[in-house]
């Protein structure tokens, strides 16, 4: 990759948006680890926003691959937090 292409890529707004979404996901994961109130819902929303963004025209295959790796971790964290707090929701049969 040339220096010019790298500069263009770094100034790409969709790339910056993708990095912002990654930062937000990590921030919410840390909040959940710190047992902050409502962090499980906030992480869920951040994860959903990231998936929606990756599905748009701006989404890159790199961001989708990252989400495929991080999503199972986020889901396990959310489920564990809900079990600890006693808010594990089970289907009523």
ZIMO-V937310 format. One record per backbone hydrogen bond with DSSP energy under -0.5 kcal/mol. NH is the residue of the N-H (numbers start at 1). CO is the residue of the C=O. E is the energy in kcal/mol with one decimal. If there is no record, write none. Layout:
NH|CO|E ; NH|CO|E
This chain:
6|2|-2.3 ; 7|3|-2.3 ; 8|4|-2.3 ; 9|5|-2.5 ; 10|6|-2.2 ; 11|7|-1.5 ; 12|9|-0.8 ; 16|12|-2.0 ; 17|13|-2.4 ; 18|14|-2.2 ; 19|15|-2.2 ; 20|16|-2.2 ; 21|17|-2.3 ; 22|18|-2.0 ; 23|19|-2.5 ; 24|20|-2.4 ; 25|21|-2.4 ; 26|22|-2.5 ; 27|23|-2.6 ; 28|24|-2.5 ; 29|25|-2.2 ; 30|26|-2.3 ; 31|27|-2.0 ; 32|28|-2.2 ; 33|29|-2.3 ; 34|30|-1.8 ; 35|32|-1.5 ; 36|31|-2.2 ; 39|36|-1.8 ; 42|38|-2.2 ; 43|39|-2.5 ; 44|40|-2.0 ; 45|41|-2.4 ; 46|42|-2.4 ; 47|43|-2.5 ; 48|44|-2.3 ; 49|45|-2.6 ; 50|46|-2.1 ; 51|47|-2.2 ; 52|48|-2.4 ; 53|49|-2.5 ; 54|50|-2.2 ; 55|51|-1.3 ; 56|52|-0.7 ; 56|53|-0.7 ; 59|56|-1.0 ; 64|60|-1.9 ; 65|61|-2.4 ; 66|62|-2.2 ; 67|63|-2.3 ; 68|64|-2.2 ; 69|65|-1.3 ; 70|66|-2.5 ; 71|67|-2.7 ; 72|68|-0.5 ; 73|69|-0.6 ; 74|70|-2.5 ; 75|71|-2.7 ; 76|72|-2.2 ; 77|73|-2.2 ; 78|74|-2.6 ; 79|75|-2.7 ; 80|76|-2.4 ; 81|77|-2.3 ; 82|78|-2.2 ; 83|79|-2.1 ; 84|80|-2.2 ; 85|81|-2.1 ; 86|82|-0.7 ; 87|82|-2.2 ; 88|82|-0.7 ; 90|88|-0.6 ; 93|91|-0.6
